[in-house]
């Protein structure tokens, strides 16, 4: 019996203007399901430790490619950049594998975390990205100063 699995691309889409950062990820859950089916078929004894080790391996490949891009050793910048792109794709797929191995819904986790991160502004709030640096006598109280870096200011 031959199993055929196709990893479909996930799509970033937004019903809002491009300046609005409230993106909706569609297809991520399906990608996670397909990746899990692929892992179960190809590596039936894989567990969370195996998934994490694969992620570390792919991260090492990205580090190697970036080192070669920076130093120009062993290969051309273009070849190293191509390897970095491949490694980033493999890291993404490996992250999904770790989430699956831990029974974590990658899509909802990604949405939840992005909803937190998108409001951080490390320029205005260098301590933690959230707490504004208060200027003596001028606390930031208006709505525009609390919006966060990624939301458009009106």
C-alpha positions, 0 to 999 in steps of 0.5 A: 500500500502506497501512501501519498501525502502532499503538504499544502501551503498555508495562506496568509489572508486579511479582509482588512487593508494591508496596513492592518496586521490582523492576519488570519492563518488558514490551512495551518491545521491541515498542514499540521495534520498532513505533517503528522500523517507523514511522520507516522508513516515514515517514522512510526516510532518518533516521539517528542524528543525525536521531533525536538532533535530534528528541530535542533538539527535543522536549526544547525543547518540554518546556522551553518548557512548563515555562517557561510553567508557571512564569511564566504567560506565553503560556498558562494553567498547565493548557494548559502542563501538557498540553503538558509531558505531550505533550512527555514522551511525545514525548521517550520515543518519541524516546529509543527512536528514538535507541536504535534508530538506534544499534542499542541494545536500549532495554528491556535498557538501561533495566533495566540502568541502573535496577538501578544507579540504584535502589541510589543514595542521594544523602542518605546518599552525597552524593559519588556516591550509592554511597559511604557518608559514614563517620561518625567511628568509626562506619563503616556495615557492617550490611546495612540501611545498604548496601541503598540508598534504594529497597529496603524496610528490614526 
